[in-house]
């Protein structure tokens, strides 16, 4: 049964809500292995530029009035910068991550330890593979959950039982969009932007029913990682090359904030990948 959709706010009613984020500096960022189609170890990475781009994203959050916490990066874990994959946090409850690929497996315990040290008491150690907010997107009344490349579909039920809220499974079919947060951006409780080509036919139909007024991204904006975005309900931080999507957001009353994370994109990550929301 498809839940009833929420009314979409008028553009003039959009309001920014202060958020609290967890981020990880790219001190050890590099592309030393390939676990998605964006990664090529032969491509050089400018570590200094990656750091400046990450700092610009952090500063943009701070300038918008959001809080940013940081976790200490660990040498030998180059993808730890992608904090969104470290957990899913709803109502102060933490569903820890369990990574599919051996190269990233140690990130799960590192993020769990951060939450334990920072006063989180409800932390669930997962039975099934889930890669945090890479594949779990909190959307207000439910959680959108991706599977097909990384997270185990059994993790959807595990998340539903832990958080006590509906989890809606969506099947990803294009390996370029290996995580849900590369194919969907949650803009507010009533609105998403998404790229249909990333999903199976059935999942496309579910999204059409849940979000009849969604912003549909073009293949070009999806390829620019435009959907790997973070919204506070008004301001939407997204890759600056996703110009078509930025224009659509403006038409709908959002304020797009273009970010350059070109170095991190070499590992298949951008704005959302670097940002884990702490919903307390």
N, C-alpha and C positions, 0 to 999 in steps of 0.2 A: 504494500500500500504506500503510495506517494504522499508524504505529509503536505498539508496545505501551505502554500507559499505566503510569504509576508508581503505587505504592500511596499513598493519601492519608494523611498523618500524623494521628494522633489529636490532639485538641485540646490535651491536656496536653503534647504533644511539640513544640508550636510554639515556635520560638526566633527572636529578633531577631538579624539579622546586620548588623554595621556596614557602612554604605554610604558612598560618596563621590559627591557630586552637583555639577553645574555649574548655576548660576543666573544670571539677568541682572536687575538692578534695573529697575523700570518707570519710570525717570526720564523717558522720552519717550513713555510709553504714552498712547494715545488711540485713538478709533475714527473714523478719517478716510476710510475706504473700506469696502466690503462685499464680502467674498469667501467668506462662508459665511452661512447663514440667521440666525445669532445676531447679526450685525453690522448696526447701523443708525447711520450717521453723525449722524443727528438726535438720537440719545440722548446726553445729557450724561454725561461721565465725571468723577468726582471723583478727580483725580490724587493728592491727599493721602491719601485713603482707600485707593486702590489701593496706594500705597507702604506704608501701615501693614499692610494685609492681606498683602502680599508678605513684609514683615519678620516677621510672625507665623508664616508658613509656614517661612521660613528658621530662625527661632528654635526652632520645633517640631522640626525636623531636628536641630539642635544639642543640644537638650535630650534627645533620644533617643540621643545619642552618635554621630551621623553627622557626616561632614565636608562642608562646603559651600565650593566654590570659586566665584568670580564672574568674569564677563566684563563688560567695560565696555560699557554701552549706547551706541548711536550715534544721534545726532539724525537724524530722518527715517525711522527704522525702528521704528515704534511697536509692532510685534509681536515685536520681538527679545526681549522679556521671556519669550516662550514657548520657553525653551531646549531643551525636548525635541525640537523640530523641527530643531535645529542640526546633528545628527549622530547616528550610532549607534556605540557603543563597546563592543567585546567583546574581552576578553583583551588590552587595550592597543592593539588595532587600531581605526582610525577610518574608518568609511565616511562621508564628507562628504555634506552635503545639497545638493540642487539643487531649488529651489522652482519650482512651476508658475506661480504668479501673479507678474506683474511687480513688484507692490508689495512683495513679500518677497524678491525675487531676490538683493539685495545681502547678505542675512543669511548666505547660504552661505559666501562668501569671508570674512566677518567671523569666523565660527566656525572655519573652517579655519585662519585666521591664529592664533587663540587656541591651537589644538592644536599648531601648529608652534612657537610661542613657549614652550610649556609641555612640550617634550621628547618629543612623540609623533612617532615616526619612520615608522610605517606608517600613512599617510593616503592613502586612495583617493579620487581625484577622480571622481565618478560620470559615467557616460555617459548614464544615464537619470534622469528625475525621480524623486527620493525625498525625502520630507520627514521624514527622521530617525526618531526614536522616536515621531513622530506616527503613522506607519504600520508601523514595525518594533518589535515587542515581544519582547525576549529572554525565553525561557521555559525556560532550563536546557539541555535536550537539543535544542531547535530554536528557530527564530525564527518567530513568527507575523507575517504580513505582509499589510497591507491594500491594496486598490486599489479603484477605482471613481470616486473624485472627485479625488484629488490624485496619489499616487504611481503611476508607470507600472508595470504588471505585469512588464515586462522588468527592472525594478530588482530583482525578487525573485531572479532567476537571478544577477544581478550580485552581490548580497549573499551568495548561497550560495557562489559561487566565491571571493569575497574572504575570508569568514569560515571557509569549509570546514565548514559545518554545515547541516543541513536547514533550508530555508525553506518554510513552509506558507502558501500564498496563500489569502486570504479576501476575498470580494467584498462590499463595502459598497453598500447600495442605498437608504438613507435619507439625504438630504442634510444632515439635522441632525447626523448622525454621520459627518462627512466624513473623519475620521481614525480609525484603529483604536483609538487610546487614548481615544476618547470612548465606545467600545462594549465594550471588554474591559479588565479590570484583572487583571494577573498577580499572584496572591497568594503563590505559591511554585511550585516546580518541578512540583508535581502538581495545583495548583488554580488555577482562574480564576473570575472573576465576569464575566458578559457579558449583553448584551441581545439576544435572538434577532432581534427586529424590525429590527435594523440590518443584517442579513445576508441574502444570497440563500439560497434553500432548500438548495442544495448545500453552501454554507459552514456553514449551521446543522447539517447532518448531520455534516460533518467535525468540528465542535466537540463534538457529542454523542459521537462515537466517541473523540476524543482525551481528553475531559474528562467522563466519565459522571457524576462527582460534583461538577460545577461548581455554583456559586451562580448562579441565574438571576435577573437583576434585573427589576424591574417597569418598565413604561413611565414611571411617575412618577419612579422613582429615576434612570432613564436621562436623563430630561428635566432633572433637577436636576444633571446632569453627575456623578452619583455614581460612574460607572465611570472617570472621569478621576482615578484614585487612585494612590497609591504605597504599596507594602507592603515591609516589611523581613523578612517571614516571620512576624511576630507583630503589630506595629503597622501599621495601615492608615490613612493620612491620606487623607481624602476630604471632599467638600463636606458641610457640616453639615446641609443640607436633605435629604440622601439618608437619611432616618431609617429607612425600611424596610430598605434595604441594610445600614445599620449594625447593625440588630437581627439580621439574618441572619449577619453576620460574627461578632457576639458569640456566637451560638448555635454557630458552628463553631470557637470557641476563639481568634478573632482579637481584637485590641483596637482598635476604631475610634477615630480621633482626628478629630473634626469641625473643619473649617476653613471660614472665611468668606472667599471670594474673589469676592464678588458683582460687584465692579467689573471684574475680569478676565473674568468670564463674559460681559460685554457684548461681548467680542470672540471669544467661543466658546472660552474657555480656563479651566482651573482647576488643580488641584494637579499632576497629571502634566504638563500642558503647560508648567508653569513649571520642570520638573525633568528634567535630563538626567543619567542615571547614568553615572559614569566607571568602567567595569569593567576594572581593570588587572591 
